[in-house]
Amino acid sequence: MVSLLISSDFPPIPGGQSKYLYNIWNNLPKDKIYILAPKVWGFERIDSQNDFHIKRVSLPIGDGFIVKIIKSFLILFHAIKIIISNKVDAIHCGQAFSAGFAGYLCYLIFGIPYITYVHGADFLEFKDKIIFGNILHRILRDSRKVIVNSGFTREAILRDNIKPEDIIVITPPVDPTLFRCSIEDIIKLRERLDLNDKKVLLTVSRLVERKGHDYILKSLPGIIKNIPNLKYLIVGEGNYRKVLEKMVEELNLKKHVSFIGFVSDEELPKYYMLCDLFVMVSREIIERGDVEGFGIVYLEANAAGKAVVAGRSGRVADAVKDGVNGILVDPLNIGKIAEGITRLLVDNQFREDLGRRGYERVLTMFDSKVQADKLFKETF
């Protein structure tokens, strides 16, 4: 059985959905898959490192409704071309709306069954909108299976009357072998960033309101009173950066905060390895249906042997077990955020124990090959 993955999000595009799909599909039998993905800067490097069949196409950039519609029809057009030229037994739709809509129309045209992936925020964004919500509901109900990334997302689509037996939970996988680098490389990076005598906090994510950078910044003055040599590294880009930069100035934190910007997948492990503690206190923005469906970066930090501080929201608790591989805090309580971060930075033994257990948990529960094998057995 040969399956086609169609997705508007795939490396080198950064982000959780992109990594989720790549880490799974890169571990499937190469003779059983085709991939249709966006043509973006740097794609040649990614594709040259793999031997799967992949077709790259140009798609518009952005997340607006009109952009999503255009993406859907472009994906549909190129999916049809692949289906006509190749034997395709099933279509996997990497996103519930843009790719899901294309998969649904291919099902109507060719009768090929399709499987829809739901990541959490993508479903919540559209489910209550009159036109788009109705389309999304139809896409999910006609899917042969629905792949979800967490128990939270499973519960959300169960309320949409999707049959429990049609839902498969495939948690975001991590390849722990990627999160290792030489001591020499870490030393060089610490020197370049002037971190040699610093306690280092790290966040890796898109710079958007939900991720909680703003509340971490608000908590820093309280933390610095106890840990004056603190340095907070913010890795990633996004439309919230100017807001965060303004906050840094207003809170007089310029010497304690560095905006690193985009970091390649090859360089990213060095940042995880050099930090003392990973922190991302995501929160739910109810009016937008914006919520953390899982949080793969927590597992990436664990794969590097680091403890994490996470916001108790969405289904972050699937990735972070309080007191096991990190601690959960109220993402809207500045005092609790400061207290949690300070506790772990001061208590070296507790922090190291959490990081060690986190690494072991990644190996046993979230390894890429384990999740890919589960998907293959359930859907191929």
Buried (B, 14 or more C-beta within 10 A) or exposed (E): EBBBBBBBBBBBBBBBBBBBBBBBBBBBEEEBBBBBBBEBEEBEEBBEEBEBBBBBBEBBEEEEBEBBBBBBEBBBEBBBEBBEEEEBEBBBBBBBBBBBBBBBBBBEEBEBBBBBBBBBBBBBBBBEEEEBBEBBBEBBBBBBBBBBBBBBBBEBBBEBEBEEEBBBBBBBBBBBEBBEBEEEBBEEBBEEBEBEEBBBBBBBBBBBBBBBBBBBBBBBBBBBEEBEEBBBBBBBBBEBBEBBBEBBEEBEBEEBBBBBEEBEBEBBBBBBBBBBBBBBBBBBBEEEBBBBBBBBBBBBBBBBBBBBBBBBBBBBBBBBBEEBBBBBBBBBBBEBBBBBBBBBBEEEEBBBBBBBBBBBBBBEEBBBBBBBBBBBEEBB
